[in-house]
Amino acid sequence: MNSPHPSWRDAWTAALYADEGFYRTGRPIDHFRTSAHLGLFATSISELVRREGSATVVDLAAGGGEMLTALHALVGDDVELIGVEIADRPESLPPSIGWLPTLPDRIDGLLIANEWLDNVPCDVVEVDEAGVVREVLVDPKTGEESLGHEFESAWLRDWWPISQPGERAEIGETRDAAWADAVARVSGTAIAIDYGHTRSDRPPYGSLRSYVGGRETDVIPDGRRDVTAHVAVDSVASAVGAAVLTQREALGRLGLDASRPSLDLATTDPAAYLHDLAAAGEAGELVAKSGLGDFWWLITDTRGHGTLTA
Ligand SMILES: C[S@@+](CC[C@H](N)C(=O)[O-])C[C@H]1O[C@@H](n2cnc3c(N)ncnc32)[C@H](O)[C@@H]1O
């Protein structure tokens, strides 16, 4: 009970965001592939920008600016583009794209946050042998865990009730609050995109994971690997009044087409065929079952236009 080790939430925060933390010293693209690394994702965002007439696009957790760079190639300087990122501005970023360490107070247009909320640290809890829910503590060097104090949480009761010894949960309150703060700044549309679960399919032992260099690895908050947990999307959606679509549904509504080109094209115009085939492969990856297509889009239209959700 008197463990010298921090809570998961504190260890996770330090591991990712302290001076020598994982996201201070490296770029996400060196470790995993996200939708933002696929050019057709920006194409779909540009279609949303066109339909909404957005004056500004803010990409929260902009990584290496990949999505904004691709979007800039499509919309030019007609739309103000801003990356919000704790990491330094990428040297290759087109000069007209803004780069800020924190969110601006007001956003007139579109706010996108792809794979941000899964990196917002949470308290982690576990039911002990006596049926008491306790905070999980962790040794940041080894990942070895112990149980700390009893953990009282209205969020847990409302969104992720656990009672059997060994069951675990990640307390999503920090994500709800973080996204609510972001959405409150927006006049337009705010979209959080992430992997997650809802009350009907919570993972009984939680979903803490670590990745580094393109592979899953032991979960240790040592600053040398990512630490992530799936997002309780129903709770976040409830906190901000968001509509929820899968990425497959959302990109379909934005006109993304994952169908393969006709084989006839291969003989009449081989170059066009190869181009279309590559595009179909990329689109397929964005809408894949058991992959990016299962990601959740939490969409809040603060002006009630309902471009994506109507
Ligand atoms: C999983 S990466 C996603 C990057 C990019 N959106 C993508 O989809 O490729 C998470 C990113 O969130 C950034 N991040 C985490 N907390 C942040 C915060 N409070 N403000 C700005 N960026 C943040 C990290 O530095 C990291 O680049």
The ligand as a Tripos MOL2 file, in Angstrom:
@<TRIPOS>MOLECULE
LIG
   27    29     1     0     0
SMALL
NO_CHARGES

@<TRIPOS>ATOM
      1 C1         -0.4370    9.2440  -31.8790 C.3       1 LIG1
      2 S1          0.2830   10.7650  -32.2950 S.3       1 LIG1
      3 C2         -0.8450   11.3110  -33.5760 C.3       1 LIG1
      4 C3         -0.2350   12.2990  -34.5320 C.3       1 LIG1
      5 C4         -1.0850   12.6480  -35.7500 C.3       1 LIG1
      6 N1         -2.3440   13.2620  -35.3710 N.3       1 LIG1
      7 C5         -1.3660   11.4210  -36.5630 C.2       1 LIG1
      8 O1         -2.5140   10.9860  -36.6250 O.co2     1 LIG1
      9 O2         -0.4070   10.9040  -37.1670 O.co2     1 LIG1
     10 C6         -0.1520   11.8160  -30.9280 C.3       1 LIG1
     11 C7          0.4220   13.1880  -31.0100 C.3       1 LIG1
     12 O3         -0.2040   14.0170  -30.0510 O.3       1 LIG1
     13 C8          0.7180   14.9770  -29.6170 C.3       1 LIG1
     14 N2          0.1820   15.5810  -28.3910 N.ar      1 LIG1
     15 C9         -0.1210   14.9580  -27.2530 C.ar      1 LIG1
     16 N3         -0.6680   15.8120  -26.3500 N.ar      1 LIG1
     17 C10        -0.6900   17.0120  -26.9470 C.ar      1 LIG1
     18 C11        -1.1560   18.2940  -26.5420 C.ar      1 LIG1
     19 N4         -1.7000   18.4930  -25.3390 N.pl3     1 LIG1
     20 N5         -1.0610   19.2960  -27.4070 N.ar      1 LIG1
     21 C12        -0.5160   19.0950  -28.6300 C.ar      1 LIG1
     22 N6         -0.0700   17.9030  -29.0870 N.ar      1 LIG1
     23 C13        -0.1650   16.8680  -28.2510 C.ar      1 LIG1
     24 C14         1.9780   14.1820  -29.4790 C.3       1 LIG1
     25 O4          3.1190   14.9760  -29.4030 O.3       1 LIG1
     26 C15         1.9060   13.3030  -30.7360 C.3       1 LIG1
     27 O5          2.5490   13.9450  -31.8280 O.3       1 LIG1
@<TRIPOS>BOND
     1     1     2 1
     2     2     3 1
     3     2    10 1
     4     3     4 1
     5     4     5 1
     6     5     6 1
     7     5     7 1
     8     7     8 2
     9     7     9 1
    10    10    11 1
    11    11    12 1
    12    11    26 1
    13    12    13 1
    14    13    14 1
    15    13    24 1
    16    14    15 ar
    17    14    23 ar
    18    15    16 ar
    19    16    17 ar
    20    17    18 ar
    21    17    23 ar
    22    18    19 1
    23    18    20 ar
    24    20    21 ar
    25    21    22 ar
    26    22    23 ar
    27    24    25 1
    28    24    26 1
    29    26    27 1
@<TRIPOS>SUBSTRUCTURE
     1 LIG1         1 GROUP 0 **** ****
